[in-house]
């Protein structure tokens, strides 16, 4: 079936019926708000750039609304689902609606998964707000082969991931996510396209990968520096990093050696600044 065929997609009544059939009661604590709008699915797939024979990782497919859109575009989809009932549901939904499509469902916690198919080049998902940042960072660190990432998250989380230095939402997640490429909020998503309807709006935040500024060992050291720098956001950098370096004097020396200002705040520094600081002290 072509991606435009409405018979492919799940509607609210379908998701309600599946929830009853598989004994799933949406839980707010798990961020279980199921996408039930075909136009939104089409938008996500179009923005992602996924096409025939592309290998896509999806996290938290739920009943398969987005999964069907990705499969209808001709992609090969690996979906990680922690709930065994939903894992079985998405298998059955895909087999019924797109029987020739290529879908692998992995029953696992995305935060604990240790290996991924080396051919995966896209990460496209609708992520619960409470695990969105750690899941994205874990998967990017685990699999450097992702060339395109597009995830739907709570609006506040998306703005935080894509924030620029010195802005309101900028923080450690913004710096860490930038390790793999530049991020941007690519679209807003109404709360009305979910069942049950959440109390907040969502956004699509995306990235096209570039070459990271260093190897994984450097990344881990830089991320430790980022965590230290943002632990006390309102302090000057020389104070915020004093524990990391052992003293205010040592922090001041390292910051100056990197060409940064010890009286500035870490929230004004870019990823490149943190990398330069770590390399200056090595």
C-alpha positions in Angstrom: 0.0 0.0 0.0 1.2 3.5 -0.7 1.9 5.8 2.3 -1.2 7.9 1.3 -3.6 5.0 1.7 -5.7 5.8 4.8 -6.3 2.1 5.5 -2.7 1.8 6.6 -3.0 4.2 9.5 -4.4 3.8 13.0 -7.3 6.1 14.1 -8.4 6.8 17.6 -11.1 4.1 17.5 -8.5 1.6 16.4 -6.2 2.4 19.3 -9.0 2.3 21.8 -10.0 -1.1 20.5 -6.4 -2.3 20.7 -6.0 -1.0 24.2 -9.0 -3.0 25.3 -7.9 -6.1 23.5 -4.4 -6.1 24.9 -5.4 -4.9 28.4 -3.5 -1.6 28.2 -4.6 1.3 30.3 -2.5 4.4 29.3 -0.4 5.4 32.3 0.6 9.1 32.7 3.7 8.0 34.7 5.0 6.2 31.7 4.1 9.0 29.2 1.7 6.7 27.4 -0.1 9.0 25.0 -0.6 7.2 21.7 -0.4 9.0 18.4 -3.7 8.7 16.5 -3.5 11.1 13.6 -2.5 10.0 10.1 -1.6 13.5 9.0 0.9 13.8 11.9 2.4 10.5 11.0 2.8 11.6 7.4 4.4 14.8 8.6 6.9 13.0 10.8 7.9 10.5 8.1 8.2 13.3 5.5 10.4 15.5 7.8 12.6 12.5 8.7 13.5 11.9 5.1 13.0 8.1 5.6 12.6 6.3 2.3 12.7 2.8 0.7 15.2 0.4 2.2 16.4 2.9 4.9 17.1 1.2 8.2 15.2 2.9 11.0 15.2 2.5 14.8 12.0 3.5 16.6 11.7 3.6 20.3 8.4 3.0 22.1 6.2 2.2 19.1 3.1 1.8 21.2 0.4 0.3 19.0 2.3 1.1 15.9 0.9 4.4 14.6 4.3 5.8 13.6 5.7 2.3 12.8 3.1 1.9 10.1 4.0 5.2 8.5 7.7 4.3 8.4 7.0 0.8 7.0 4.6 2.3 4.4 7.5 4.5 3.3 9.4 1.3 2.5 11.8 1.5 5.5 13.1 -1.5 7.4 12.1 -0.8 11.0 13.6 -2.1 14.3 11.3 -1.1 17.2 12.3 -1.2 20.9 9.3 -1.7 23.2 9.6 -2.3 26.9 5.9 -3.4 27.4 5.4 -7.0 26.2 1.7 -6.3 25.5 2.5 -3.4 23.2 5.3 -5.4 21.5 2.8 -8.1 20.6 0.3 -5.5 19.5 2.6 -3.7 17.1 3.7 -7.0 15.6 0.1 -8.0 14.9 -0.9 -4.6 13.6 2.0 -4.5 11.2 1.4 -8.0 10.0 -2.3 -7.3 9.4 -1.9 -3.9 7.6 1.5 -4.2 5.9 2.2 -7.9 5.8 5.1 -7.6 3.3 6.9 -4.9 5.4 10.2 -5.5 7.3 9.7 -5.1 11.1 11.7 -6.3 14.0 10.3 -5.7 17.5 12.9 -5.8 20.3 11.4 -6.3 23.8 13.8 -4.3 25.9 14.4 -1.1 27.9 16.0 1.3 25.5 18.1 2.7 28.3 19.6 -0.7 29.0 20.1 -2.0 25.4 23.8 -2.7 24.7 23.9 -3.5 21.0 22.2 -2.2 17.8 22.2 -3.3 14.2 25.1 -1.7 12.5 23.0 -0.8 9.4 20.7 1.6 11.3 21.0 5.1 10.0 17.8 6.8 11.2 16.4 7.2 14.7 12.7 8.3 14.6 10.5 8.1 17.6 7.7 9.5 19.8 9.4 9.6 23.2 7.9 10.0 26.7 9.2 13.3 28.2 10.7 11.7 31.4 13.1 9.5 29.5 13.6 11.4 26.2 17.0 13.0 26.9 18.7 10.0 28.4 17.3 7.7 25.7 18.6 9.9 22.9 22.0 10.3 24.5 22.3 6.6 25.3 21.4 5.5 21.7 23.7 8.1 20.0 26.6 7.0 22.2 25.8 3.4 21.6 25.5 3.7 17.8 27.5 6.3 16.0 26.0 5.3 12.7 22.8 7.4 13.0 22.9 10.0 10.3 19.4 11.5 10.9 17.5 11.8 14.2 13.9 13.1 14.5 12.1 12.6 17.8 8.8 13.9 19.1 9.1 15.0 22.7 7.3 17.4 25.1 7.8 20.9 23.9 9.9 22.0 26.8 12.3 19.0 26.4 12.6 19.7 22.7 13.5 23.4 23.2 16.1 22.3 25.8 17.8 19.8 23.4 18.0 22.4 20.6 18.8 25.4 22.8 21.8 27.7 22.0 24.4 28.9 24.5 23.1 31.7 26.8 19.5 31.1 26.1 16.7 30.3 28.6 16.5 26.6 27.9 20.3 25.9 27.4 21.7 23.3 29.7 23.8 20.1 29.9 21.4 18.2 27.6 21.9 20.9 24.9 25.7 20.7 25.1 25.7 16.9 25.1 23.3 16.5 22.2 25.4 18.8 20.1 28.3 16.3 20.2 26.7 14.4 17.3 25.4 17.4 15.3 23.3 20.6 15.3 19.8 20.3 16.6 16.7 22.3 15.7 13.0 22.2 16.6 11.5 21.3 13.2 7.8 21.4 13.9 5.2 21.8 16.7 2.7 19.1 17.4 -0.8 19.7 18.9 -1.8 17.7 22.0 -5.0 16.9 20.1 -3.4 14.2 18.0 -2.9 11.9 20.9 -5.1 9.5 22.9 -5.4 10.2 25.7 -4.8 13.9 25.2 -1.8 15.1 27.2 -1.8 18.4 29.1 1.2 19.7 27.1 2.1 20.3 23.5 4.9 18.5 21.7 7.6 19.3 19.2 9.7 17.4 16.6 13.3 18.1 17.4 15.9 16.8 14.9 19.5 16.5 14.0 21.6 15.6 10.9 24.8 14.1 12.1 28.3 15.6 11.6 31.7 14.2 12.6 32.0 14.4 16.4 34.8 16.6 17.8 36.7 13.6 19.2 36.6 9.9 20.2 34.4 8.3 22.9 37.0 8.8 25.6 37.1 12.5 24.9 33.3 12.6 24.9 33.1 11.0 28.3 35.6 13.5 29.8 33.8 16.5 28.2 30.5 15.3 29.4 31.9 15.0 33.0 33.1 18.6 32.6 29.6 19.7 31.3 27.9 18.0 34.3 30.2 19.8 36.7 29.8 23.1 35.0 26.0 23.0 35.1 25.7 21.7 38.6 25.7 25.3 39.9 24.3 27.3 37.0 24.4 30.7 38.6 28.0 30.6 39.8 31.0 31.9 37.8 32.7 29.2 35.9 35.8 29.2 38.1 33.6 28.5 41.1 31.3 26.0 39.4 34.3 24.0 38.2 36.4 24.3 41.4 35.4 20.9 42.7 36.1 19.3 39.3 39.6 20.8 39.2 40.3 20.6 42.9 40.3 24.4 43.7 39.2 27.7 42.4 42.8 28.6 41.6 43.2 25.4 39.5 39.9 25.9 37.8 40.8 29.5 37.0 44.1 28.5 35.5 42.5 25.8 33.3 39.8 28.1 32.1 42.3 30.9 31.2 44.5 28.3 29.4 41.5 27.4 27.2 41.0 31.1 26.3 37.8 31.4 28.3 36.8 33.9 31.0 36.9 32.6 34.6 34.1 35.0 35.6 31.8 33.9 32.8 29.1 31.3 33.5 29.2 27.8 31.9 25.7 28.3 30.5 27.2 30.8 28.0 29.7 28.2 26.7 29.3 26.2 23.5 30.2 22.5 23.1 33.4 23.7 21.4 34.3 25.7 24.5 33.9 22.7 26.7 36.0 20.6 24.3 38.7 23.2 24.2 38.7 23.4 28.0 39.1 19.7 28.4 41.8 19.5 25.8 43.7 22.4 27.4 43.8 20.5 30.7 44.9 17.2 29.2 
